[in-house]
Every structure is written in C-alpha cells, then in structure tokens.
Amino acid sequence: MPDKLVIVESPAKAKTIERYLGKGYEVTASKGHIRDLPESTLGIDTETFEPTYEILKGKEKIVAELTMKAKGKKVLLASDLDREGEAIAWHIAQLLGLSSKDTNRIVFNEITESAIKEAVEKPRTIDMSKVEAQVARRILDRIVGYKLSPLLWRTMTKGLSAGRVQSVALKFMVELEKKIMVFVPHDFFKIFMLVGNDRFTLTELQGKKFGNRSITTQEELDTVLKGLKASLFFVKEVKKRLSKRASPMPFITSTLQQSAISELGWSASRTMKVAQQLYEGIETEKGQIAFITYMRTDSTRISSQAREKAVEIIKNNFGERYIGPIKASKGGKKIQDAHEAIRPTYPEIDMEAAKKLISGDFLKLYALIWNRFLASQMAGAEYEVTEVTVIDKSDRFAFTLVGEKRVFDGFERVLTRSSKDELNHEYGQGQEIKPDDFIWEKETTKPPSRFTEASLVKELEKRGIGRPSTYATIISTLLDRKYVLRQSKELRPTLLGAIVNEFLTDHFPDVVDTNFTANMENELDEVEGGSKKWKEVIESFYDEFKTDLDQIDRKIKNGEFKIEFPTDRECECGSHFKVVFGRYGGYLKCPECDKNESIDMTIFSGVIDGKVILKDILQEQKKEREIDEKCPQCGSPLLLRKGRFGEFIACSAYPKCKYTRNMEIPAPCPKCGGTIGKLRSKKGKNYFKCSSCGELYWSEPTNMKCVACDSTLFIKVKRGGKKVYYCEKCKKEYPIEE
C-alpha cells in the first residue's frame, strides 16, 4: 500500500507522473484551486487586509477525498512552480492541517522520469514569500475589481468590469485609437532609378535626407524628375560588410504567445490552453507523455542536459559548424526562480517522431517550440551585405541600393527568415552609371497600426504590466466585456470601452497609470524576494484608492454625479446629443428637446477632448445596416437594428413609422416548417422561436441533415467561440468550413 501521497493540479499531470513513481506513491489531483476569496463578499478586512478564504463551490468532495487519502501518509505537494502553484500548495497544506515546517513541497520544470525522481528526493518547505506575493496580488485584484465593477454598474450598465491590469491594457488601445482618429494623411512620392534589374532608391535630395515630406505635390515631382533626367551619375562608394544574424532565444511565455498568434493565427488563450496540455501530458500510443517544459516562464535558460541533446541533434543533422555558442540566460524583470525556457522535454522527439504521436493543435504548437528550441542552440546566419551609393556630378541627388548574399545559413536551416535580394550587377567606385529609367510611386502616410493580440502582449511585457501568464485572460476579458472587438486580426476599442476608459482616467488615475501599475509589479517581486511586507504594498495603494472611491460614492448618493458625454451628432432642434446611461445601458439624449435615440455601444468610436465622435460613424453605419427591402407600411428603407433583446428589422422613418419585425433565419422550423425568428433573452443569450408553433430552440437550426440519423443539424457555439454543426439526436458534430 502506498505510504506517500503526491498532489498535483490536474488529472492529466497526475497520470503522467504516475508512470515514473513506484508502488509506494499515490498520485492524485486537486483539479486547480480548491480555496479562494468568497464570491459574494469582498472577503478582505479593509483595516488589517487579512483575507477570508472558503472552499470553492463544487470542490468540497475533492477536499474530503484529499483529506481521506492523506491520512497516515507523507504528503508531497507538486503543484506548479510559480506563485500560483505555491499558493495552491499552501491552501492544500492548510486544509490538510500540514505543518509549515514540513518539507512537503516538490517542484520540477519538466515532467520527465529524472526530474520527478530528483524532486521527490529533495522536498522543501513551502516558500511563504512566494505565497505572500500571490496573496497580495489576489487581494489587490479583488479590491479593484470588487469596488470598481459595482460602481460601473451603478453609473453605466450591468455586466461591466474594471481590473488592475485589464484597465491599463484597455487604456493602451483607447489612447492609440485617439491617435488614429485625429491622424491626417498626406500624399508623398518615392523615386527610383532603374539600372538593369537593380532598383536604386532616392535617399538624399539637395543634401537632405529624402522622406515622406520631401515631395508632396505633382509639381515638385515633375521638377525633380526633370533634374534627374538631365544629370550624369556615378558610383560614389561601394561598402561591403559581413553581417551576422544571431539565432533567436528559446521561447518564454510572452514570445510563445506572440509567435502562435502571428504564425498560427491563434489567440493567446488558445496558445496557453494547448501549451498546458503539452506540459501536463498527452495520451499517446507510447503512453502518457509530457512534451514540453513548464509554459509559464520569463527565463531563457536552457539546462545543460537539454543543451547537450540539442548539440547532438545539430551535429548529426547539419554538422559541427552549425553548433552555436552557449547563450547567457536572459530573464525579464519578473523572472521566477531558475525556471527554464519553454522547450521540448525530449528533444529527440523531432517532427517526424512527433507526427506519429500527436496531431492537430498539439503538433502545430510542438513544431513551433521544437524548431525554436533547436534554432536557439545553432550558430547564427552570415550574410555579405553590399551597399552601393550613386550620386550625380553636382551632388544634388543620392541613390542607394542594398543587397544581401547569404554565405552561411546557420539556424536558418531550421527557421527561414526573409532577406534582401542579391545585387544583379557588380559595381565599382567611380563607375559611370547610365540609368535605364526613373520611376516614381505615390503613397499616402498611414496612421499608427492598431494592436493585434501579439503586439498587445509585446507592449504589456515591455511596459512591465502584469505577467505573461495572465495576458490571455486579460485579452479574453476585454473581448467578453465588449470593450474591444476583433476586426480581422486587429483589436479595436468600442464606444463602451472608450467611455469606461475616460471614466477610470478621470476618477481613478492610478488604476490606469502605466508607471504606477508597473511599479506595483516590482513591489510584488520584492515581496517574493522577502525584502518587502505584503501588507505594505496593499496599504500604499488602498489609502489613495479609497479616497477616490469615497469621493465618487458621496457624489452619487447626493445626486451630483452622472456619466454623460457630449457628442458631435446634431439633433433636429439644433442642439447636440449626449451619450447618457439608463436602465438598459447607453443611449443618445438631446439636452434641449429630450429626444432619445438608441445607439449600439459596441460601434468603433472614441472620445476626443471629452466629446464622443459619432457623426460620420453613424452615417456610415446607417448605410451598412440598410437591408435591400422597403417598409411594407410606408415604403422607407428597412434597417437592421440592435435592441435590448437582440437584432430586429425596423423602419428607417421611425418614429413617424413604427414598423418592426423579428430577425428571421433561412431554415424552417424542424417541428412544423414555420418561420423562425432570432431573439435574445433577458440574460443576453440568443434563442430561436417559431412564429407558427411557438417551439423554442437554443441553437440555430439549419437546412442541413445529419449523415448518421437524418435529423436537423443545429449551429452550436463551443468554448472559445468555435462553431460546429451539431445533431441533437445522435450528438454527432461536423466542422463548419470557413
């Protein structure tokens, strides 16, 4: 009978570890956190900042099982090796009545036989500094969320939230959108000199650097072209140099997310979900295998054993010249312990071997990690770079041509990178140049690019905001709250997001201040390092926060505070509408004639100098919402509108004409063949109702039939937003082709 109990977070992780421990060990899972702050109350004494914990709903049975299994056994707490994992271990120890002096904590960076056996031979006590850093973070997040979110509900609408890191991320996107909205584009010209197949770029004009302000009109362009055609040119200089491209560092959490977003088109949350499964272990024909090391890390360190395996693979496949030097480990400001980078646990499982064991998302992400790991241990690529400068006899014009010739591919044998073309001709200093032609291109300056998930992750990390392991959750929350929406790959703030940001910036500046939030992260690191007390961090934040909170609360109680923003949209009476909030959310209200208009708070808009920019946006939106149908009552165009209970069809002549009807879907009712309307419940969930028989459906019926049983297929939305065809009778699923 086992005399040792190993407790991990997930059943998959437990199953993988069980392979490596003998009969004396029982491995079980807590299935994540088992204790936390209460859901229905703050759970924090605001005088002492002591938290009150309770067992999470649904986890009572697991706690009882752990208690029973732990009786008479040596308990080893093997939760993850970061702060969150340390806190989980502490909570379990508390519930099981384990002593804080017990050496019952084991940690490992990879789930391999050697790592697990080494860990169980070297247990330690729970690191209370690390636990306290997690406790402080949790309390700070709870105070901000629990105090600010209800304030947004009272002043705007239900379902909104504010968060310590989430609100800063929102501010980044809203401030960028303001720059885009006020951006004024201008045209400019580029000029090129053609010599055979080589294209030289004009880089200097009249002794000044040539840029997008140098030539902005056709008249200026014509003058320059005339001067070019009358000039004689020669090669001023030819520079040749050897350029080395260093191999990339292995992945850390943030760079893995960025690469998966950019190269695989995934979201940050999908990336972390797949990575977690690869770390904990996947059932294969060779048993349960953990394919990668721990995926929440800020370190680029690689163990000596992993380095040796990589060197062996590189030497056998490419030769000794391809072996790169040992790299100095780099870690972010918040590097946790001596974590390793994200790498394959078994580098010998190359892509050919992996294809026989895993597939789909697992294989895609593993390929990304394996290739990056191997490339990181390889020699850099080498290029011969040639830069040719051509000028005219009077030195008014300078053209430049840069070409590259790869002389050693190095890590690019594994990771291909784009490079400049080679030159088509050899050039010598003083050589006379006879241009074949001068051509020009007209371009327009572009506003700053909006954030993608990848660039937002990069910006948050660069500014020291939050931790990479939390970025996926932050982005998901902003999308769920409709503060931002995805448009193609871009993240665009909505009107709701812009107004929430204005409110927080005006009344809680510290919450959205980048430096303040980054400094808070540094203080949490000091708590983990043992140089700062966790309560000091909370006290320094709470005093100022409570002052701001009390001030707003007092104004609300006295009827002195309400959220309203002037807009640039003009009412028929000549006044301008304001965005105000009522029982069902935001709408437009004229302060003079009291006329109201509905507004979709998820439109892409912004607040510039305290004014909501709507005029052009609503006009464009009206065109987009018009359906190719006339009102049966008055003949005016019909519009697709959004209301409290979802989308519906309405007359554009409202309020003169009040014709409306529900949205209809193409498929008939599966029960009676009647017309089905699309509606929304009071809780915001879409449903479908037959106008003939009254039958309700929570998924959208289609015209398609199940191959297996010939029943109607419905469109089912799975976790993460993925849609599939679903048969409610036999439970089969079919992919929806994009």
N, C-alpha and C positions, 0 to 999 in steps of 0.2 A: 504493500500500500504506500502511495506517495507520502513523504513527510515534508515536502516543500510545495508551496503554492505560489505560482508566478501569475501576477495580474497585469494584463495589458489592456489597451483601449478597445481594440476591435477583434471580432472573431477570426477574421482573415489573418491578422497578425498572430493570433494565438495558434492557429492551425499551422502556420509556417514555423513558428518557434518550437512547437511540439516535435517536429522532425528531428531537432538537434539535441533535445534533452532526454535523459534516460528515464527509467521507470520510477525513479524517486521524485519526479516532478509532475505536478498537475498544472496545466496552463489554462487560465480562464480569462474572460473579457468583461470589463466594466461597461462596454459599449459607449465610450465617451465620458463626458462629465456625469457625475452622479449627484452632485450637490452644487447649488448656486444661490445667488440672492433671490428672494421671493419674487414671483411675477406680479403680484397685486399690490405690493407696497414697496417703498424705497429700499427698505432693508438695511439702512445705514443710520446710525446715531450721528446726527449732524453736529453734536457737541464733541464727541470723542472720536468719531469716524470709525467706530467699531462696526463691522458688518454682522448681520444675522443671516445665517445660511439655513436652507432647508433642502431636503431631498427632492430632486426633480420629479415632477409628476410622471408616473409610469416606471420610475426606477426603484420603487420600494422592493419589488420582487428580486431585482438584481442585488440590492444591498443585503437582503435577507440571505440570498444564496451565497454571496461572498462571505458573510459572517459565519454561515454554517461550514463552508469549505475551509475557512481559515482556522477553525478550532483544532488545536493541538499541532499545528503546522508552522514551519518557518515561512513567513510571507516575504516575497520579493516583489517589489513594485516596479514594473517595467514599462511604465508609460513613456511617451516621447521625451526627448532630452532637452526640449526648450522650456520656457517659463510655463507655458500652458500645461505641458506634461508634468512638470514638477508640482504644479498646483493640484493637478488631478491625483498625483501620488499622495500629496499631503491630505487632501479631502478623504481619500480612501483610508489612509492611516488613522485619521481622526475617527471615522465611523467604525473602524475595526478595533479601536482602543489600543493602537500600537504606540509604543514609547518613541518620543522624538530622539532618544539616544540610540535607538535600534539601527543597526546597519542593514537596512532592508530596501535600499534604493539601488537599482541597477540601471545602467544606461548603455546604449550602443548606437552607433551611427549607421550600421547596416545589419540586416537580418541574415547573417551567414553563420555557419556552424562555429567557426573560430571566434567570431565576435560575440556570439551568445555565450559560449562556454567561458570566455575570458571575463565577460560581465558578471556572470553568477559567481565567479571565484573572487571578484573584487567589489562586493557591495559596499555602499557608503551610507551615511545618514542623509536625510532629506535636506537639501540646500534651502534653508529658510530665507536667505537673502533673495534668492530667485523667486521663491513663493511670494514674499512680500512685494516684490516688483510687480508680479501678476495681480496680486490683491489690490495694489494701488491703482494700476491701470483699470481694473474692473470697476473699482469704486468711482474713479474719475469719469469713466464712460457712463456709468449708471447715473451719477449726479447730473451730468449734462443732458443725457437722453431723457431721464425721468422728470427733470424740471422743465426743460425747454419744449419737449414734444407736446405736453398738455397746453402750454402757452400758445403754440401754433394752432392747436385745435380750437382754443377759445377765441383767438383773433382772426383765424382764417377758416380752415375746414378740417374735419376729422381725417385721420389716416396719415397725417404728415409727421415727419420726424426730423430731429436735429441730432448731430453726433459730433464728438470731439474731433475726429479725423474726417469724417464724411463731409462736414460743413466746410472744411478747408479745401477739400477736393472740389466741391461744388463751386467755391469762390474762384478757383483757378479757371474753371471752364466759363463761368459768367464773365469774369474780367477779360478773358480772351475774346469772348463773343462781342463785348463792347468795342474792342479794338477793330474787330471785323466790321461791325455795323457802321463805325464812323470812318472807315477806310475809304479814301477817294482814289480810284485808279487813274493812271495816266498811260498814254501810249509812248513807246520808245522804239528805237531802231537798233538792230545789231548789223554789223557789216563784216563780210568775209571775203578773203582773197583766195581764189582757186588757182592752184598750181598743179596741173595733172589731177591726180585723185586726192591730193592733200588740200585740206581746207584750213587756212590760217584765219585767226580771229583778231579783229582790230582791238587792241588793248590800250593804246595811247593816242590821243588826239591833241595836237598843239602843245605837247609837253605835259598834258594832264591825263590821269587815269580815265579810261573810257568806261562809262557806266550807264545806268538807265536814265540819267538826267542829261547825258551829253547831247543826244539828238532826239528831239521830241516832235518835230514837225517835218512835213514833206519838203518844205523849202530848205531847211537845214540839211536834210539828207541829200537833196539834189546838189547843193553846193559842195558837200564833202565828196560825193561821187565824182563830180566834175574835176575836183582837185586830184583825186586818186588816179583817174584815167590819164591825167597829164604828167604824172610823176614817174620817176625811174627808181627802181628798188634794188636793194642788195642785202645779203645776209650780214647782219651786224655781229652776231655771235651764235655759236653752237655749243650748248652746255650738255655734257654727258655725266651722269652720276649713277651709282648703284643704289637702288632703293630696296630696303628690306621691309617686308610686311610681317610683323610678329604674329605668331599663332595666337588665337584667342584664348582667354581664360576659360576654364570649365564653368559650367552653369552654376549660378546661385539662384535663389527663388525668383528674384525680380527679372533676371536676364532670361530665365527659362520661360517665364510668362510672356515677356516681350517677343521672344523667338516663336513661341507657339501661336501667338496672336498674329504675328507678321507672316510666318511661313505656312502655318496650317489653317489660319483663319478662325482659330478658336477664341473663346472668351477666357479671361483669367480664371474664372470659377471652373470651367471645364478642364482647363490645364491642371489645376490643383487637384481636382477630383480624380483624374486619371493617374497623376503622379502619386497620389496617396495609395491607390490600389497597386501600382507597380512597386511601391516601397513595402507595403504590408504583405504582399504575396498573392500570386495568381495560380489557380489550379491548372496544371499542365499534364501532358502525358508522362512526364517525369516526376510528378508530384507537385506539391505547393512550392513555388519559387518566388523569392523576393528579388526583383530585377534591378532596383536602383537603391542608392543610399537615401538617407533622410532628406526630404524635399523642402524643409523649411530651414534655410541656412543663409547666412551672409558671408560665408567664408569660401575662398577659392583654394583652400588647402587640399592636397591630394596625399593620401597615405603612401608610405614608401612601398608597401606591398602592391598597391594599385599602380604605382609608377612603374614598378618592375614588370608587371604584367603588360602594361601599355608598351613599354620599350621592347619587350619580346615580340609582341604583335607587329609593331612598326618594323623591327629588324627583319622579321621573317617575310613580311609582305612587300616592303619597299626598300630595304637596305639600311645600313648604319648611318648613311649621310642624312637620313630623314629623322633621326632621333634628335629631339630638341633638348635644350638645356633645362635643368630643374628650375622652376619658376618660384620666385618669392611669393608667399601667400599674401593675398590681399583680402581685407575684410572691411565691411562698412563700419560706420561709427558704432553700430549696434551689434557687432559680431558676438555671437553667443558661444561661449566656451571654445573648445578646439574642434568645432564642427568641421566636417569635410565639405567640399563642394558636392553638387549633385552629380553622381557618376554611376556607371553600371556596377552592381555588386560583383558580377562575374564578367570582367571584360572579355574573357574568352568566348562568351556567348555573343558572337558577331551577328551581323544582319542575316546571314544565311541560316545560322543556327536558330536565331530568334523567330524567323518565319515559320519554323516547324513547331514552335511552342506557343506563340501568341499571334493575334491578328487585330485588325481594326484599329481603334484608337490607341490601344496598348502598344501595338507595333509602331505606329506613327510617332508617338512620343518617345518610345525607346530608341528609335532610329535617330531622332534629334539629339537625344542625350548621349548615345554611344558615339556618334560621329563627332560631336563637340568635344567629348572627353578625349578621344583618340587624337583629334586635331590639336588639342591643347598641349599635348605632350610631344608634338612633332616640331621639326625645325621650321623657321619662317620661310616664306617665299621670297625670291630675289628677282628684281626687275632692273633692266638697264633703261633708264629714263633719258630721253633726248628732248631738249627744249631749244627750238630754233626761233630766233628773233630776226625779223625782216623790217628794215626801215627804208624810207625814201631818202633821196640825196639831200633834201633840205631839213630832214629830221622832224617833219610835221606829223608823220604817221608811223605807228609801230604795230606790226602784226606778230602774233605768237602762235606757234604750233608745238604741241607736246605729244609725244608718242612713247609707248612703253613696249618693251620686249621682255617677256619672261624668260629668265635664264635658269631658274630653278623653281620648281613648283612647290616643294615643301608640303606644308599642311594643306595646300590647295588641291592635292591629290584626293583629299577627303572632303574638304569644304570648298566648293568652287566660288570664286569671287569675280565680280566684273572688273575689267581693267580697260585703260585707254588703248586704242588701236595702235599698231606699229606704223611708223612712217613709210610712205610708199617710195620716197626718194632719199638719196644721200645728199646732205647739204654741207658746204664748206664755208668758212668765214671769208667774207669779201665777195662771195659768188653773186653774180648778177642774176636777178630774178625777173622773169617775164611772166606776169600774171596772165592766165587764160581769161579770167573774168573777175568782176567784183559783184557779189550778190548781197542782198540785204533781207532781213526778216523783221517784220513788225510784230512787236509783242506788247502786252499790257501788264503793268505791275499787278501783282496778286496780293490779297490780304494775307495775314498770318494763317497758317493751316490750323484747323481745329484739332483738338485732341482725338486720338484713337485710344483704345484701351492700352495699347503698347506704349504710346508716348505719354499717356497719363501716369502709368506705372513708373516710367522712367523719371518723370518730373517729380512725383511724390518721393521717390527714393533720393533723387538729387537734393531735394529741399529738406530731407530728414523728417518727413511727415509719416507717422505710423510705421508699421513693419510690413515688409513684402508679403508675409503670410496673411495679412489682413486685407490686402488690396483687392482681392477677388470679391470679398464680402462687401467692401465699401462701394465698388462699382455696381454690384448687384442691387444694393440698397438704393442708390441714386436712380437706377433704372426702374426699380419697383415703385418708388415714390413718384415717378414721372417728373422728377426734377430735371432729368436729361433723357433724351431718346437717341437711339441709334439711327443714323441715316447713312446708308451704305456702311462704311467702317468708322465713320465719324461719330463722336459723342456731341450732341447739340443740346444746350440748355433750353428748357421751355420757359414760357412766361411764368409758370408757377415756380420753377427753380430760381429764376431771376428775382422774383418778389421775395421769396424766402431768404435769399442771399442778402437783399437790401435790408430786410428786417434784422437779420443777425448782425450785419455790418454796422448798422446804425445803433443798435441797442446792446449788443454783446460783442464788442470789437475783439476782445481777447480770444473768444471762441474761434473766430475765423482768421486770426492773425498768424501768418506763417511762422514768423520767428518765435512767437510765444509757444506755438504747438511743437515746433522742433526742439525748443529748449526743454519743454516738458518731457519729451522722449529722452533727452540727455539726462534729465534728473531721474527718470525711471532706471536708466542704466547705472546711475550712481547708487541707487537703492540696491540693485542687483549686485553691484560691486562691494556693497557694505559700507560705503562712505557717506550715505545719507539715510535718514529715517523716513519710512514711507509716509508717516502721518504729516511730516513737514511739507512734503510735496503737495499733499491734498489741502492742507491749511492755507498755503500760499496762494493756491488757485481759488479756493472756496470763498474766502473773505470778499474778494473783488466781485466774484460771480454772484454772490448772494446780494450784494449791494445793488447791482444792475437788475437782478431779478425782483427784488423788493420794490424798486422804483417803478418798474413796469406794472407789477401787480397792484400797486397803490393807485396808479392812473386808471387801470381797468376798473377797479372797484368804484372809483369816483366818477366813472363815465367820461374820463378825459382822454381816453386812448382808443383809437380805432385805426385799422390799416386801410388806407386808400391812396391811390396813386393817380395823378392826373395823366391823361393820355393826349396824343396828337390827333385823336379821332373827333371830328366835329359833329355835333348834334344838329338836327334841323333848326333848332332855335338859335343857333349861332354860338352856343357855349361848347365846351369840350367835355366829353365823357370822362368819368373817373372809373378806375377799377376798384370795386368795393367787394366785401365778402358778406354773404348771408348764410342762411341755414344750409343751403346746398352748395356752397362754395363761391367762387368768384364770378362776378358779372359786371357789366357796364351800367353806370348810372349817371344821368345828367344832373348836375347840382342845381340847375336853374328850373327845368321843366319836369323833373322827376321821371323822365322817360328811362326805361330799362331795356337792355339788350343782353342776350346770352352771349357768352364767349367761351371758347374752348381754351382752358388754361394750359393745354399741352401744345399750343402753337409755338413755333420758334420765334421768340421775341426777346426783348431786353428792356432794361431801364437805363436811360441815358440822362444824367443830371436830374434825377428824380422824376423823369417823365417816361411813361411806358410808350414805346414806339409801336404803333398798331396800324396806322392809316394804310400804308402800302401793303402791309402783310395781309390785312383783312380783305383788301381789294383783290389781291392775288388768290387768297384762299377762297373767296366767293366764286371766282372763275373755276377753280379746281373742283368745288363742291357741286357745281351745276350738273344735273343729270340731263340726258338728252330726252326730256319729256316735259310736256306742258301741263299746267294745273287744269284738272277737269272742270273746275268751278269758275275760274276767271281767265285762264289762258296764259298766265305768267309762267316763267320758267320754274321748275321744281328744283329744290336744293336738298342735299344730304346734310342733315344737321345732327348735332350731338346734344342730348338732353340728360336729365337725371337718370333715366332708365335706358341709356344707350342711344344708338343711332336711329334716326327715323327720317322719313321724307316729309318735307314741308314746303309750302308755297313761298316764293321769294317776295310776294306782295304783303306778307304779314307786317302789321296787324290788320290791314284792310281785309285780307283774305286769310281765314284761319284753317284752310285745308291741311290735314296731316294724314299720314298712314304709317304703319309699321314697316320696317325693312323686311323684305321678303328674300328667301333663299331660293335657288334654282330647283332644288329637289322637292318632290311632293312628299306629303306625309306618308310614312311607311305603313300606317294603320288604315287610312281611308283615302289617300291620294289627294287630300286637300292642300291648300296653300299654307305654307309655314312662315310665320313672322319671327324675326330675331328681336329679343327683348333683353333687358338686364334687371336682375333682382335688386332689392334694396341694399344687399351686401356687395353689389358690384359684379356679381357673377352672371355671365351671359347664359341665356337659355332660349329654347325654341318652342313655339306654341302653334298648333294647327288652328286655323281660323274656322275650320268646319267641325271637327270632333272635339277640339279643346285639349288634345293629347299634348303633354309636356315632354321635352327632350333636353337633357343637359349637355349633349354633344350634338354637333350639326349633322343631320342626315345628308347623304349624298345619293347620286343616281347609280352608284356602283354596287355590285353584288359580291358577296364573299365566295371565293372559289370553292371552299370546302363545303359550305352548307346553303349557299344561295340566299342568305339573308342580307338585308340592307347594311352597307358599311357606313360608319359614322366617322367624323373627323375628331380624333382625340388629341388633346394637347398634353404632352408628357412634361415631366420636370425638366426645367431648362428651356422650355418653350418649343421643343421639337414636336412636330405634328406627324401623326400616322393615321392611316385608315384602320378602323377597329371594328371587329364584329362582336356585337354584344351577346350574340347567341353562343358562338363557339370560342370566343375570346382570342381569335387569331388577329395578328397585326400585319399590315402591309405598308411598306415605305411609300411616302409621297415624293414623287420626283420633283425636284426644284425646277 
